[in-house]
Structures are given as structure tokens and as C-alpha cells.
Amino acid sequence: MWEKAEDDETIYRAQKRIEDQINAASKERGLYNAYKYTNYASQFQDPFSGYGSASKARLLQIAKTYDPEGTIVEFDL
């Protein structure tokens, strides 16, 4: 999305700062929702927590069953 790899950290910091501000504002207004669309999640986001702890645990169990070596899914869901 940007040309230079050396800009990665700058972009990621800005993105995280903006998301933190949006999350804080939505929480203050009682509008916060933890759900994040998985395909749009960034490196520092945890989209699976938005499904709830029981669903996240089930997803992790399924991943361990069908991908025990973590080839497709990293187990730090």
C-alpha cells in the first residue's frame, strides 16, 4: 500500500494510534464493539476475541485438530 518497507513502523504506529482513539471514543459513548473483520485486521489486532471467549476457544481447538503444526493458523489466536 506504500512504497518503502522502511515506512512500515511509522504507518503501523499511526494506524494503531488512530484505532486507539476510535476505540476510546466509541467506549465513552457506549458504542464499542470488539468485532473486527478478520481479513482487514492488522498485525497488532486480535480479531478472534470479537467472537467471544467460548467461540475463540472453539476456533483454537479446531485449528489444533486440523492444523496441529500451525502451518495455516498460528496458535496465538
Backbone atoms as SQL, in Angstrom:
CREATE TABLE atoms (id INTEGER PRIMARY KEY, chain TEXT, resi INTEGER, resn TEXT, atom TEXT, x REAL, y REAL, z REAL);
INSERT INTO atoms VALUES
  (1, 'A', 1, 'MET', 'N', 0.816, -1.189, 0.000),
  (2, 'A', 1, 'MET', 'CA', 0.000, 0.000, 0.000),
  (3, 'A', 1, 'MET', 'C', 0.862, 1.256, 0.000),
  (4, 'A', 2, 'TRP', 'N', 2.047, 1.160, 0.533),
  (5, 'A', 2, 'TRP', 'CA', 3.008, 2.255, 0.455),
  (6, 'A', 2, 'TRP', 'C', 4.281, 1.686, -0.141),
  (7, 'A', 3, 'GLU', 'N', 5.122, 2.549, -0.628),
  (8, 'A', 3, 'GLU', 'CA', 6.249, 2.099, -1.445),
  (9, 'A', 3, 'GLU', 'C', 7.440, 1.563, -0.670),
  (10, 'A', 4, 'LYS', 'N', 7.771, 2.159, 0.456),
  (11, 'A', 4, 'LYS', 'CA', 9.022, 1.830, 1.131),
  (12, 'A', 4, 'LYS', 'C', 8.783, 0.987, 2.388),
  (13, 'A', 5, 'ALA', 'N', 9.467, -0.132, 2.465),
  (14, 'A', 5, 'ALA', 'CA', 9.350, -1.003, 3.633),
  (15, 'A', 5, 'ALA', 'C', 9.793, -0.295, 4.907),
  (16, 'A', 6, 'GLU', 'N', 10.716, 0.635, 4.790),
  (17, 'A', 6, 'GLU', 'CA', 11.187, 1.340, 5.987),
  (18, 'A', 6, 'GLU', 'C', 10.103, 2.243, 6.588),
  (19, 'A', 7, 'ASP', 'N', 9.012, 2.459, 5.854),
  (20, 'A', 7, 'ASP', 'CA', 7.889, 3.241, 6.381),
  (21, 'A', 7, 'ASP', 'C', 6.909, 2.392, 7.184),
  (22, 'A', 8, 'ASP', 'N', 7.103, 1.078, 7.205),
  (23, 'A', 8, 'ASP', 'CA', 6.164, 0.181, 7.877),
  (24, 'A', 8, 'ASP', 'C', 5.876, 0.603, 9.314),
  (25, 'A', 9, 'GLU', 'N', 6.911, 0.767, 10.113),
  (26, 'A', 9, 'GLU', 'CA', 6.706, 1.081, 11.532),
  (27, 'A', 9, 'GLU', 'C', 5.967, 2.401, 11.725),
  (28, 'A', 10, 'THR', 'N', 6.288, 3.390, 10.919),
  (29, 'A', 10, 'THR', 'CA', 5.609, 4.683, 11.009),
  (30, 'A', 10, 'THR', 'C', 4.123, 4.527, 10.699),
  (31, 'A', 11, 'ILE', 'N', 3.820, 3.800, 9.653),
  (32, 'A', 11, 'ILE', 'CA', 2.428, 3.577, 9.256),
  (33, 'A', 11, 'ILE', 'C', 1.695, 2.776, 10.324),
  (34, 'A', 12, 'TYR', 'N', 2.306, 1.704, 10.826),
  (35, 'A', 12, 'TYR', 'CA', 1.657, 0.868, 11.837),
  (36, 'A', 12, 'TYR', 'C', 1.400, 1.651, 13.121),
  (37, 'A', 13, 'ARG', 'N', 2.350, 2.492, 13.523),
  (38, 'A', 13, 'ARG', 'CA', 2.150, 3.314, 14.728),
  (39, 'A', 13, 'ARG', 'C', 0.981, 4.282, 14.536),
  (40, 'A', 14, 'ALA', 'N', 0.930, 4.911, 13.380),
  (41, 'A', 14, 'ALA', 'CA', -0.164, 5.848, 13.098),
  (42, 'A', 14, 'ALA', 'C', -1.503, 5.118, 13.066),
  (43, 'A', 15, 'GLN', 'N', -1.524, 3.967, 12.441),
  (44, 'A', 15, 'GLN', 'CA', -2.751, 3.178, 12.364),
  (45, 'A', 15, 'GLN', 'C', -3.218, 2.780, 13.760),
  (46, 'A', 16, 'LYS', 'N', -2.292, 2.329, 14.594),
  (47, 'A', 16, 'LYS', 'CA', -2.650, 1.917, 15.954),
  (48, 'A', 16, 'LYS', 'C', -3.143, 3.107, 16.765),
  (49, 'A', 17, 'ARG', 'N', -2.491, 4.240, 16.639),
  (50, 'A', 17, 'ARG', 'CA', -2.905, 5.442, 17.367),
  (51, 'A', 17, 'ARG', 'C', -4.332, 5.843, 16.972),
  (52, 'A', 18, 'ILE', 'N', -4.624, 5.816, 15.684),
  (53, 'A', 18, 'ILE', 'CA', -5.964, 6.162, 15.209),
  (54, 'A', 18, 'ILE', 'C', -6.991, 5.166, 15.737),
  (55, 'A', 19, 'GLU', 'N', -6.672, 3.878, 15.661),
  (56, 'A', 19, 'GLU', 'CA', -7.612, 2.874, 16.160),
  (57, 'A', 19, 'GLU', 'C', -7.838, 3.036, 17.659),
  (58, 'A', 20, 'ASP', 'N', -6.780, 3.292, 18.417),
  (59, 'A', 20, 'ASP', 'CA', -6.923, 3.501, 19.862),
  (60, 'A', 20, 'ASP', 'C', -7.843, 4.680, 20.157),
  (61, 'A', 21, 'GLN', 'N', -7.712, 5.753, 19.388),
  (62, 'A', 21, 'GLN', 'CA', -8.569, 6.926, 19.577),
  (63, 'A', 21, 'GLN', 'C', -10.027, 6.609, 19.243),
  (64, 'A', 22, 'ILE', 'N', -10.244, 5.877, 18.174),
  (65, 'A', 22, 'ILE', 'CA', -11.605, 5.486, 17.790),
  (66, 'A', 22, 'ILE', 'C', -12.206, 4.574, 18.848),
  (67, 'A', 23, 'ASN', 'N', -11.431, 3.598, 19.321),
  (68, 'A', 23, 'ASN', 'CA', -11.930, 2.686, 20.349),
  (69, 'A', 23, 'ASN', 'C', -12.284, 3.430, 21.626),
  (70, 'A', 24, 'ALA', 'N', -11.429, 4.355, 22.046),
  (71, 'A', 24, 'ALA', 'CA', -11.694, 5.124, 23.263),
  (72, 'A', 24, 'ALA', 'C', -12.967, 5.951, 23.112),
  (73, 'A', 25, 'ALA', 'N', -13.123, 6.615, 21.979),
  (74, 'A', 25, 'ALA', 'CA', -14.313, 7.442, 21.751),
  (75, 'A', 25, 'ALA', 'C', -15.579, 6.589, 21.705),
  (76, 'A', 26, 'SER', 'N', -15.512, 5.436, 21.061),
  (77, 'A', 26, 'SER', 'CA', -16.700, 4.582, 20.978),
  (78, 'A', 26, 'SER', 'C', -17.040, 3.977, 22.340),
  (79, 'A', 27, 'LYS', 'N', -16.032, 3.667, 23.153),
  (80, 'A', 27, 'LYS', 'CA', -16.289, 3.157, 24.504),
  (81, 'A', 27, 'LYS', 'C', -16.935, 4.228, 25.375),
  (82, 'A', 28, 'GLU', 'N', -16.465, 5.469, 25.272),
  (83, 'A', 28, 'GLU', 'CA', -17.049, 6.572, 26.037),
  (84, 'A', 28, 'GLU', 'C', -18.527, 6.749, 25.714),
  (85, 'A', 29, 'ARG', 'N', -18.900, 6.493, 24.491),
  (86, 'A', 29, 'ARG', 'CA', -20.280, 6.681, 24.047),
  (87, 'A', 29, 'ARG', 'C', -21.114, 5.406, 24.163),
  (88, 'A', 30, 'GLY', 'N', -20.499, 4.340, 24.656),
  (89, 'A', 30, 'GLY', 'CA', -21.217, 3.074, 24.788),
  (90, 'A', 30, 'GLY', 'C', -21.488, 2.398, 23.454),
  (91, 'A', 31, 'LEU', 'N', -20.667, 2.673, 22.465),
  (92, 'A', 31, 'LEU', 'CA', -20.872, 2.143, 21.122),
  (93, 'A', 31, 'LEU', 'C', -19.812, 1.138, 20.696),
  (94, 'A', 32, 'TYR', 'N', -18.866, 0.843, 21.563),
  (95, 'A', 32, 'TYR', 'CA', -17.742, -0.021, 21.195),
  (96, 'A', 32, 'TYR', 'C', -18.207, -1.435, 20.900),
  (97, 'A', 33, 'ASN', 'N', -17.632, -2.019, 19.873),
  (98, 'A', 33, 'ASN', 'CA', -17.862, -3.415, 19.534),
  (99, 'A', 33, 'ASN', 'C', -16.498, -4.019, 19.225),
  (100, 'A', 34, 'ALA', 'N', -16.141, -5.099, 19.896),
  (101, 'A', 34, 'ALA', 'CA', -14.810, -5.697, 19.752),
  (102, 'A', 34, 'ALA', 'C', -14.615, -6.420, 18.422),
  (103, 'A', 35, 'TYR', 'N', -15.707, -6.670, 17.702),
  (104, 'A', 35, 'TYR', 'CA', -15.595, -7.414, 16.448),
  (105, 'A', 35, 'TYR', 'C', -14.744, -6.651, 15.439),
  (106, 'A', 36, 'LYS', 'N', -13.843, -7.383, 14.802),
  (107, 'A', 36, 'LYS', 'CA', -13.043, -6.841, 13.704),
  (108, 'A', 36, 'LYS', 'C', -13.075, -7.860, 12.567),
  (109, 'A', 37, 'TYR', 'N', -13.333, -7.400, 11.382),
  (110, 'A', 37, 'TYR', 'CA', -13.365, -8.283, 10.229),
  (111, 'A', 37, 'TYR', 'C', -11.975, -8.885, 10.046),
  (112, 'A', 38, 'THR', 'N', -11.897, -10.189, 10.088),
  (113, 'A', 38, 'THR', 'CA', -10.620, -10.896, 10.106),
  (114, 'A', 38, 'THR', 'C', -9.697, -10.517, 8.948),
  (115, 'A', 39, 'ASN', 'N', -10.223, -10.423, 7.758),
  (116, 'A', 39, 'ASN', 'CA', -9.373, -10.131, 6.601),
  (117, 'A', 39, 'ASN', 'C', -8.789, -8.729, 6.626),
  (118, 'A', 40, 'TYR', 'N', -9.377, -7.819, 7.415),
  (119, 'A', 40, 'TYR', 'CA', -8.886, -6.448, 7.476),
  (120, 'A', 40, 'TYR', 'C', -8.068, -6.178, 8.728),
  (121, 'A', 41, 'ALA', 'N', -7.904, -7.165, 9.591),
  (122, 'A', 41, 'ALA', 'CA', -7.175, -6.959, 10.840),
  (123, 'A', 41, 'ALA', 'C', -5.687, -6.740, 10.565),
  (124, 'A', 42, 'SER', 'N', -5.101, -5.894, 11.367),
  (125, 'A', 42, 'SER', 'CA', -3.677, -5.603, 11.241),
  (126, 'A', 42, 'SER', 'C', -2.882, -6.498, 12.186),
  (127, 'A', 43, 'GLN', 'N', -1.573, -6.380, 12.143),
  (128, 'A', 43, 'GLN', 'CA', -0.690, -7.234, 12.932),
  (129, 'A', 43, 'GLN', 'C', -0.949, -7.126, 14.431),
  (130, 'A', 44, 'PHE', 'N', -1.319, -5.972, 14.911),
  (131, 'A', 44, 'PHE', 'CA', -1.468, -5.752, 16.343),
  (132, 'A', 44, 'PHE', 'C', -2.900, -5.975, 16.828),
  (133, 'A', 45, 'GLN', 'N', -3.800, -6.340, 15.945),
  (134, 'A', 45, 'GLN', 'CA', -5.192, -6.544, 16.327),
  (135, 'A', 45, 'GLN', 'C', -5.477, -8.017, 16.574),
  (136, 'A', 46, 'ASP', 'N', -6.476, -8.274, 17.394),
  (137, 'A', 46, 'ASP', 'CA', -6.901, -9.633, 17.702),
  (138, 'A', 46, 'ASP', 'C', -8.356, -9.791, 17.258),
  (139, 'A', 47, 'PRO', 'N', -8.585, -10.094, 15.986),
  (140, 'A', 47, 'PRO', 'CA', -9.964, -10.166, 15.502),
  (141, 'A', 47, 'PRO', 'C', -10.761, -11.315, 16.107),
  (142, 'A', 48, 'PHE', 'N', -10.100, -12.352, 16.580),
  (143, 'A', 48, 'PHE', 'CA', -10.817, -13.514, 17.091),
  (144, 'A', 48, 'PHE', 'C', -11.447, -13.279, 18.456),
  (145, 'A', 49, 'SER', 'N', -10.963, -12.325, 19.217),
  (146, 'A', 49, 'SER', 'CA', -11.573, -12.020, 20.510),
  (147, 'A', 49, 'SER', 'C', -12.966, -11.432, 20.344),
  (148, 'A', 50, 'GLY', 'N', -13.223, -10.814, 19.216),
  (149, 'A', 50, 'GLY', 'CA', -14.535, -10.234, 18.955),
  (150, 'A', 50, 'GLY', 'C', -15.641, -11.266, 18.838),
  (151, 'A', 51, 'TYR', 'N', -15.271, -12.526, 18.673),
  (152, 'A', 51, 'TYR', 'CA', -16.266, -13.592, 18.595),
  (153, 'A', 51, 'TYR', 'C', -16.710, -14.071, 19.973),
  (154, 'A', 52, 'GLY', 'N', -16.042, -13.623, 21.028),
  (155, 'A', 52, 'GLY', 'CA', -16.334, -14.084, 22.379),
  (156, 'A', 52, 'GLY', 'C', -15.365, -15.182, 22.779),
  (157, 'A', 53, 'SER', 'N', -15.158, -15.335, 24.083),
  (158, 'A', 53, 'SER', 'CA', -14.134, -16.269, 24.564),
  (159, 'A', 53, 'SER', 'C', -14.452, -17.727, 24.239),
  (160, 'A', 54, 'ALA', 'N', -15.726, -18.114, 24.321),
  (161, 'A', 54, 'ALA', 'CA', -16.085, -19.507, 24.027),
  (162, 'A', 54, 'ALA', 'C', -15.844, -19.827, 22.550),
  (163, 'A', 55, 'SER', 'N', -16.245, -18.919, 21.677),
  (164, 'A', 55, 'SER', 'CA', -16.045, -19.144, 20.240),
  (165, 'A', 55, 'SER', 'C', -14.568, -19.133, 19.883),
  (166, 'A', 56, 'LYS', 'N', -13.809, -18.239, 20.521),
  (167, 'A', 56, 'LYS', 'CA', -12.372, -18.188, 20.261),
  (168, 'A', 56, 'LYS', 'C', -11.711, -19.501, 20.690),
  (169, 'A', 57, 'ALA', 'N', -12.113, -20.025, 21.845),
  (170, 'A', 57, 'ALA', 'CA', -11.561, -21.297, 22.319),
  (171, 'A', 57, 'ALA', 'C', -11.898, -22.429, 21.347),
  (172, 'A', 58, 'ARG', 'N', -13.113, -22.416, 20.825),
  (173, 'A', 58, 'ARG', 'CA', -13.516, -23.449, 19.862),
  (174, 'A', 58, 'ARG', 'C', -12.705, -23.332, 18.571),
  (175, 'A', 59, 'LEU', 'N', -12.509, -22.117, 18.078),
  (176, 'A', 59, 'LEU', 'CA', -11.692, -21.917, 16.878),
  (177, 'A', 59, 'LEU', 'C', -10.271, -22.434, 17.089),
  (178, 'A', 60, 'LEU', 'N', -9.726, -22.174, 18.255),
  (179, 'A', 60, 'LEU', 'CA', -8.376, -22.634, 18.570),
  (180, 'A', 60, 'LEU', 'C', -8.315, -24.162, 18.595),
  (181, 'A', 61, 'GLN', 'N', -9.340, -24.791, 19.185),
  (182, 'A', 61, 'GLN', 'CA', -9.375, -26.253, 19.232),
  (183, 'A', 61, 'GLN', 'C', -9.481, -26.841, 17.825),
  (184, 'A', 62, 'ILE', 'N', -10.311, -26.252, 16.990),
  (185, 'A', 62, 'ILE', 'CA', -10.446, -26.717, 15.603),
  (186, 'A', 62, 'ILE', 'C', -9.117, -26.573, 14.869),
  (187, 'A', 63, 'ALA', 'N', -8.458, -25.433, 15.049),
  (188, 'A', 63, 'ALA', 'CA', -7.163, -25.214, 14.397),
  (189, 'A', 63, 'ALA', 'C', -6.143, -26.256, 14.847),
  (190, 'A', 64, 'LYS', 'N', -6.113, -26.553, 16.133),
  (191, 'A', 64, 'LYS', 'CA', -5.155, -27.545, 16.642),
  (192, 'A', 64, 'LYS', 'C', -5.467, -28.945, 16.130),
  (193, 'A', 65, 'THR', 'N', -6.752, -29.231, 15.927),
  (194, 'A', 65, 'THR', 'CA', -7.151, -30.544, 15.429),
  (195, 'A', 65, 'THR', 'C', -6.756, -30.731, 13.968),
  (196, 'A', 66, 'TYR', 'N', -7.048, -29.737, 13.145),
  (197, 'A', 66, 'TYR', 'CA', -6.854, -29.883, 11.705),
  (198, 'A', 66, 'TYR', 'C', -5.547, -29.293, 11.180),
  (199, 'A', 67, 'ASP', 'N', -4.857, -28.542, 12.014),
  (200, 'A', 67, 'ASP', 'CA', -3.584, -27.921, 11.618),
  (201, 'A', 67, 'ASP', 'C', -2.627, -27.982, 12.812),
  (202, 'A', 68, 'PRO', 'N', -2.307, -29.197, 13.282),
  (203, 'A', 68, 'PRO', 'CA', -1.549, -29.341, 14.528),
  (204, 'A', 68, 'PRO', 'C', -0.157, -28.709, 14.514),
  (205, 'A', 69, 'GLU', 'N', 0.424, -28.539, 13.350),
  (206, 'A', 69, 'GLU', 'CA', 1.762, -27.945, 13.279),
  (207, 'A', 69, 'GLU', 'C', 1.723, -26.441, 13.037),
  (208, 'A', 70, 'GLY', 'N', 0.524, -25.878, 12.935),
  (209, 'A', 70, 'GLY', 'CA', 0.400, -24.438, 12.746),
  (210, 'A', 70, 'GLY', 'C', 0.838, -23.961, 11.375),
  (211, 'A', 71, 'THR', 'N', 0.675, -24.811, 10.374),
  (212, 'A', 71, 'THR', 'CA', 1.071, -24.454, 9.016),
  (213, 'A', 71, 'THR', 'C', 0.186, -23.342, 8.449),
  (214, 'A', 72, 'ILE', 'N', -1.101, -23.426, 8.726),
  (215, 'A', 72, 'ILE', 'CA', -2.059, -22.460, 8.193),
  (216, 'A', 72, 'ILE', 'C', -2.408, -21.391, 9.222),
  (217, 'A', 73, 'VAL', 'N', -2.610, -21.823, 10.445),
  (218, 'A', 73, 'VAL', 'CA', -3.061, -20.917, 11.505),
  (219, 'A', 73, 'VAL', 'C', -2.031, -20.879, 12.620),
  (220, 'A', 74, 'GLU', 'N', -1.645, -19.681, 13.030),
  (221, 'A', 74, 'GLU', 'CA', -0.780, -19.556, 14.199),
  (222, 'A', 74, 'GLU', 'C', -1.652, -19.731, 15.438),
  (223, 'A', 75, 'PHE', 'N', -1.139, -20.386, 16.455),
  (224, 'A', 75, 'PHE', 'CA', -1.955, -20.703, 17.615),
  (225, 'A', 75, 'PHE', 'C', -2.065, -19.578, 18.627),
  (226, 'A', 76, 'ASP', 'N', -1.612, -18.406, 18.287),
  (227, 'A', 76, 'ASP', 'CA', -1.792, -17.294, 19.209),
  (228, 'A', 76, 'ASP', 'C', -3.057, -16.516, 18.864),
  (229, 'A', 77, 'LEU', 'N', -4.080, -17.249, 18.462),
  (230, 'A', 77, 'LEU', 'CA', -5.366, -16.638, 18.096),
  (231, 'A', 77, 'LEU', 'C', -5.798, -15.629, 19.114);
